[in-house]
């Protein structure tokens, strides 16, 4: 479980501010993901990445920006936070090894936008 | 895109009884169906998964069944124990163009085991 970490674990920010959530994994997994978890919606994919500098949109990408300059890091930035972005954010990673389809989740970041 | 529906949203069972959670999916191209368990305040963790070329899979007290024709799959937990209390999420997935899984999750089932 220590293989994928997120920081900060809790964050309170004001509407309009920029905030970056960090994700770091030590498994050298090729694929990384960002999900948000909201009551009644389950987990919804925001963005994902296949390798350094390769990213793509998920189901709910609006208002978010990602980058991946190094394989082990996948930061998520809210450029101008809104109250609707109050949520629990989970980062996940997935190996590209043949037959391994499991996604491993980080511990989550609880973000509150006031 | 894919749509996954999960029922029931809450489920209470007596300790020792069985619990069944059902999911349906819409995209016939989905070929991987994992189930995640999330305890309060914790991360989701994979408990069992099934691929579309298999109809049933069992791991000790948990089993998953898949009906591709009807596009539904179910999680079965037998001899339930207090530690089974958690939120369970189903998901349906197919590979993206990059080769990774693209999971679409159900909305979750809160399972409570009554001692």
HADDOCK unambig.tbl for C-alpha pairs under 7 A between the chains (distance, minus, plus):
assign (segid A and resid 31 and name CA) (segid B and resid 100 and name CA) 6.58 0.50 0.50
assign (segid A and resid 40 and name CA) (segid B and resid 107 and name CA) 5.78 0.50 0.50
assign (segid A and resid 41 and name CA) (segid B and resid 107 and name CA) 5.07 0.50 0.50
assign (segid A and resid 42 and name CA) (segid B and resid 105 and name CA) 6.26 0.50 0.50
assign (segid A and resid 42 and name CA) (segid B and resid 106 and name CA) 6.02 0.50 0.50
assign (segid A and resid 42 and name CA) (segid B and resid 107 and name CA) 4.13 0.50 0.50
assign (segid A and resid 42 and name CA) (segid B and resid 108 and name CA) 5.94 0.50 0.50
assign (segid A and resid 43 and name CA) (segid B and resid 105 and name CA) 5.91 0.50 0.50
assign (segid A and resid 50 and name CA) (segid B and resid 98 and name CA) 6.18 0.50 0.50
assign (segid A and resid 101 and name CA) (segid B and resid 101 and name CA) 6.76 0.50 0.50
assign (segid A and resid 105 and name CA) (segid B and resid 43 and name CA) 6.17 0.50 0.50
assign (segid A and resid 105 and name CA) (segid B and resid 44 and name CA) 6.38 0.50 0.50
assign (segid A and resid 106 and name CA) (segid B and resid 43 and name CA) 6.41 0.50 0.50
assign (segid A and resid 107 and name CA) (segid B and resid 42 and name CA) 6.43 0.50 0.50
assign (segid A and resid 107 and name CA) (segid B and resid 43 and name CA) 5.10 0.50 0.50
assign (segid A and resid 108 and name CA) (segid B and resid 43 and name CA) 6.62 0.50 0.50
